[in-house]
């Protein structure tokens, strides 16, 4: 009796393929950065105390930080940074004082984020590099024609590429330090009831303004040209390798 055999091509057709935008870097970016923050607010929404919610988020970041260190990717993941920020937020939440002091103490966490950006320029990969890479390698990169470039190869090969990310991290550090100072000024000069709304508005404005400023800098510094050329070279190499002699 003849038993039909399934070819490799047929078996492959049944394999699930994840969408091209769903890259491992983007998954870890979401898990390291967004999941602990989401857990914090979900627990607060469910009625948990602030202290318990902060500790639970810190515990989750600690687990992912340990996994990253064991895999040897701790320097390119957000979990260690999130762990430090959450523990700092827990410590800050224990500080008591007047209403204006309680409003001003939020600037301590903003300042920590500034030190985070600034200190990252001496690490394996600056923070702005780590934040931007998952997005450009995914859906946005395909839309802009930037997908396919090897960021690690660019980092190793192009000193200017490394310089751009270090400068942009310093820019974000300056912005967050300025934000922290303005939060203190607001807390001690504006009516108490208006401070939280003004601080939230400043957070949104600062984020949007820095997106514009850094993207203008990236364009003038030639970042997109570097990535586009690397992507084109990789595509050309792949096409020539696939073309039969």
BATOR-206611 format. One record per residue (C-alpha): residue in three letters; x, y, z. Coordinates in Angstrom, 3 decimals. Each point is the difference from the previous one (the first is absolute). Layout:
BEGIN
R residu       px       py       pz
R    ALA        X        Y        Z
...
***
This chain:
BEGIN
R residu       px       py       pz
R    UNK    0.000    0.000    0.000
R    UNK    1.322    3.411   -0.984
R    UNK    0.423    2.433    2.858
R    UNK    0.112    3.623   -1.119
R    UNK    2.917    1.981    1.342
R    UNK   -0.168    3.599    1.060
R    UNK    2.718    2.129   -1.529
R    UNK    1.982    2.545    1.956
R    UNK   -1.770    2.797   -1.859
R    UNK   -3.410   -1.406    0.947
R    UNK    0.974   -0.353    3.659
R    UNK    1.341    3.528    0.027
R    UNK   -3.285    1.348   -1.312
R    UNK   -1.721   -1.245    3.152
R    UNK    2.436    1.754    2.316
R    UNK   -1.257    3.163    1.665
R    UNK    2.014    3.050   -0.910
R    UNK   -0.094    2.992    2.284
R    UNK   -0.695    3.366   -1.630
R    UNK    3.121    1.800   -1.216
R    UNK   -0.580    2.852    2.452
R    UNK   -0.094   -2.415    2.947
R    UNK    3.725   -0.163    0.561
R    UNK    1.640   -1.373    3.163
R    UNK    1.472    3.423    0.771
R    UNK   -3.459    1.594   -0.105
R    UNK   -1.461   -2.750    2.194
R    UNK    2.701    0.457    2.662
R    UNK   -0.365    3.786   -0.271
R    UNK   -3.698   -0.293    0.816
R    UNK    0.573   -2.528    2.768
R    UNK    2.862    1.850    1.702
R    UNK   -1.441    3.492   -0.257
R    UNK   -3.774   -0.240   -0.287
R    UNK   -1.033   -3.091    1.960
R    UNK    1.390    1.104    3.404
R    UNK   -1.618    3.422   -0.473
R    UNK   -3.319   -1.577   -1.010
R    UNK    0.133   -2.341    3.005
R    UNK    0.529    2.987    2.287
R    UNK   -3.101    1.842   -1.230
R    UNK   -2.164   -3.116   -0.182
R    UNK    0.766   -0.787    3.637
R    UNK   -0.762    3.590    1.007
R    UNK   -3.264   -0.159   -1.966
R    UNK   -0.926   -3.215    1.828
R    UNK    0.451    1.760    3.325
R    UNK    3.479   -1.139    0.954
R    UNK    2.211    2.288    2.066
R    UNK    2.652    2.021   -1.781
R    UNK    2.778   -1.774    1.903
R    UNK   -1.201   -3.484   -0.952
R    UNK   -0.500    1.002   -3.639
R    UNK    3.515    1.453   -0.216
R    UNK    1.526   -3.087    1.600
R    UNK   -1.888   -2.337   -2.362
R    UNK    1.181    1.979   -3.038
R    UNK    3.549    0.021    1.346
R    UNK   -0.147   -3.767    0.549
R    UNK   -1.071   -0.540   -3.624
R    UNK    2.835    2.200   -1.241
R    UNK    2.418   -1.873    2.263
R    UNK   -0.989   -3.332   -1.570
R    UNK    0.457    1.268   -3.556
R    UNK    3.265    1.709    0.982
R    UNK    1.352   -3.305    1.344
R    UNK   -1.067   -1.784   -3.202
R    UNK    1.707    2.690   -2.099
R    UNK    3.230   -0.254    2.009
R    UNK    0.001   -3.802   -0.230
R    UNK   -0.505    0.207   -3.782
R    UNK    2.793    2.558   -0.220
R    UNK   -2.293    2.732   -1.341
R    UNK   -0.343    2.082    3.140
R    UNK    1.791    2.961   -1.566
R    UNK   -2.519    0.152   -2.871
R    UNK   -3.223   -0.433    1.961
R    UNK   -2.184    2.381    1.997
R    UNK   -0.817   -2.230    2.979
R    UNK    3.005    1.040    2.151
R    UNK   -0.825    3.669   -0.544
R    UNK   -3.694   -0.499    0.728
R    UNK    0.914   -1.880    3.183
R    UNK    2.158    2.910    1.178
R    UNK   -2.706    2.571   -0.803
R    UNK   -2.753   -1.977    1.719
R    UNK    2.068   -0.513    3.131
R    UNK    0.790    3.710    0.003
R    UNK   -3.699    0.798   -0.408
R    UNK   -0.776   -2.254    2.958
R    UNK    2.602    1.785    2.134
R    UNK   -1.290    3.420   -1.050
R    UNK   -3.586   -1.005    0.804
R    UNK    1.046   -0.547    3.628
R    UNK    1.078    3.633    0.362
R    UNK   -2.582    2.196    1.717
R    UNK   -0.328    3.750    0.365
R    UNK   -2.146    2.979   -0.957
R    UNK   -2.334   -0.024   -2.993
R    UNK    2.445    2.027   -2.086
R    UNK    2.886   -2.253    0.968
R    UNK   -2.003   -3.089   -0.985
R    UNK   -0.652    1.586   -3.400
R    UNK    3.638    1.025   -0.417
R    UNK    1.433   -3.405    0.929
R    UNK   -1.257   -1.427   -3.320
R    UNK    2.871    1.929   -1.581
R    UNK    2.436   -2.411    1.682
R    UNK   -1.191   -2.822   -2.224
R    UNK    0.193    2.215   -3.085
R    UNK    3.555    0.945    0.939
R    UNK    0.838   -3.696    0.381
R    UNK   -1.195   -0.561   -3.557
R    UNK    2.380    2.786   -1.038
R    UNK    2.913   -1.721    1.723
R    UNK   -1.141   -3.231   -1.677
R    UNK    0.296    1.596   -3.448
R    UNK    3.277    1.701    0.847
R    UNK    1.621   -3.073    1.533
R    UNK   -1.004   -2.176   -2.943
R    UNK    2.491    1.732   -2.315
R    UNK    2.753   -1.959    1.770
R    UNK   -1.831   -3.330   -0.237
R    UNK   -0.012   -2.512   -2.857
R    UNK   -2.895    1.766   -1.750
R    UNK   -1.479    3.441    0.845
R    UNK   -3.642    0.158    1.038
R    UNK   -1.233    1.840   -3.082
R    UNK    1.534   -2.747   -2.138
R    UNK   -1.833   -2.643    2.016
R    UNK   -3.306    1.860   -0.121
R    UNK    0.131    0.718   -3.740
R    UNK    1.356   -3.250   -1.402
R    UNK   -3.092   -2.230    0.626
R    UNK   -2.248    2.506   -1.785
R    UNK    2.248    0.650   -3.008
R    UNK    0.708   -3.696   -0.494
R    UNK   -3.735   -0.715   -0.049
R    UNK   -3.065    1.575   -1.620
R    UNK    1.300    3.576   -0.100
R    UNK    3.248   -1.087   -1.593
R    UNK   -1.815   -1.836   -2.791
R    UNK   -2.200    3.002   -0.684
R    UNK    3.022    2.300   -0.209
R    UNK    2.209   -2.399   -1.958
R    UNK    2.398   -0.400    2.926
R    UNK   -0.670   -3.638    0.881
R    UNK    2.707   -2.531   -0.731
R    UNK    2.986    1.950    1.314
R    UNK    2.216   -1.688    2.555
R    UNK    0.138    2.445    2.891
R    UNK    2.700   -1.997    1.750
R    UNK    2.177    0.051   -3.119
R    UNK   -0.528    3.763   -0.294
R    UNK    0.894    0.446    3.653
R    UNK    3.238   -1.934   -0.401
R    UNK    0.928    1.551   -3.353
R    UNK   -1.103    3.655    0.164
R    UNK    1.407    2.318    2.725
R    UNK   -2.427    2.721   -1.139
R    UNK   -2.930   -2.375    0.565
R    UNK    1.153   -0.546    3.599
R    UNK    0.538    3.733    0.485
R    UNK   -3.559    0.819   -1.111
R    UNK   -1.574   -2.241    2.627
R    UNK    2.220    1.300    2.778
R    UNK   -0.830    3.602   -0.886
R    UNK   -3.745   -0.702   -0.133
R    UNK    0.167   -1.702    3.407
R    UNK    1.663    3.120    1.416
R    UNK   -2.769    2.096   -1.586
R    UNK   -2.658   -2.078    1.763
R    UNK    1.942    0.235    3.263
R    UNK    0.034    3.803   -0.207
R    UNK   -3.732    0.011   -0.794
R    UNK   -0.883   -2.188    2.981
R    UNK    2.209    2.029    2.351
R    UNK   -1.747    3.168   -1.190
R    UNK   -3.368   -1.700    0.491
R    UNK    0.972   -0.943    3.571
R    UNK    1.004    3.567    0.852
R    UNK   -3.206    1.446   -1.455
R    UNK   -2.057   -2.502    2.024
R    UNK    1.531    1.355    3.202
R    UNK   -0.648    3.600   -1.095
R    UNK   -3.634   -0.853   -0.788
R    UNK   -0.499   -1.801    3.295
R    UNK    1.074    3.029    2.033
R    UNK   -1.442    2.844   -2.094
R    UNK   -3.312   -1.178   -1.526
R    UNK   -3.255   -0.706    1.874
R    UNK    0.206   -3.502    1.478
R    UNK   -3.092   -1.312   -1.804
R    UNK    1.317    1.020   -3.415
R    UNK    3.466   -1.512    0.371
R    UNK   -0.830   -3.643   -0.953
R    UNK   -1.744    1.096   -3.210
R    UNK    2.836    2.365   -0.919
R    UNK    2.619   -2.673    0.672
R    UNK   -1.876   -2.482   -2.204
R    UNK   -0.252    2.598   -2.762
R    UNK    3.706    0.734    0.272
R    UNK    0.775   -3.719   -0.236
R    UNK   -1.977   -0.252   -3.251
R    UNK    1.480    3.193   -1.475
R    UNK    3.551   -1.021    0.926
R    UNK   -0.435   -3.419   -1.608
R    UNK   -1.462    1.392   -3.224
R    UNK    2.557    2.812   -0.218
R    UNK    2.912   -2.385    0.497
R    UNK   -1.343   -2.311   -2.691
R    UNK    0.110    2.901   -2.446
R    UNK    3.398    1.285    1.154
R    UNK    1.730   -3.385   -0.055
R    UNK   -1.438   -0.942   -3.396
R    UNK    1.207    3.304   -1.449
R    UNK    3.416   -0.764    1.450
R    UNK   -0.070   -3.560   -1.397
R    UNK   -0.793    1.376   -3.464
R    UNK    2.682    2.692    0.076
R    UNK    2.579   -2.422    1.412
R    UNK   -0.686   -2.498   -2.796
R    UNK   -1.367   -2.839    2.138
R    UNK   -2.809   -0.981   -2.361
R    UNK    2.399    0.099   -2.967
R    UNK    2.379   -2.392    1.805
R    UNK   -2.796   -2.449    0.808
R    UNK   -1.562    0.278   -3.480
R    UNK    3.329   -0.675   -1.730
R    UNK    0.694   -2.983    2.262
R    UNK   -3.477   -1.395   -0.687
R    UNK    0.441    0.423   -3.772
R    UNK    3.417   -1.658    0.092
R    UNK   -1.396   -2.956    1.947
R    UNK   -2.909   -0.375   -2.426
R    UNK    2.350    0.171   -2.986
R    UNK    2.279   -2.626    1.549
R    UNK   -2.957   -2.284    0.692
R    UNK   -1.310    0.379   -3.570
R    UNK    3.394   -0.703   -1.560
R    UNK    0.411   -3.077    2.183
R    UNK   -3.439   -1.263   -1.052
R    UNK    0.662    0.560   -3.716
R    UNK    1.298   -3.174   -1.687
R    UNK    3.318    0.307   -1.843
***
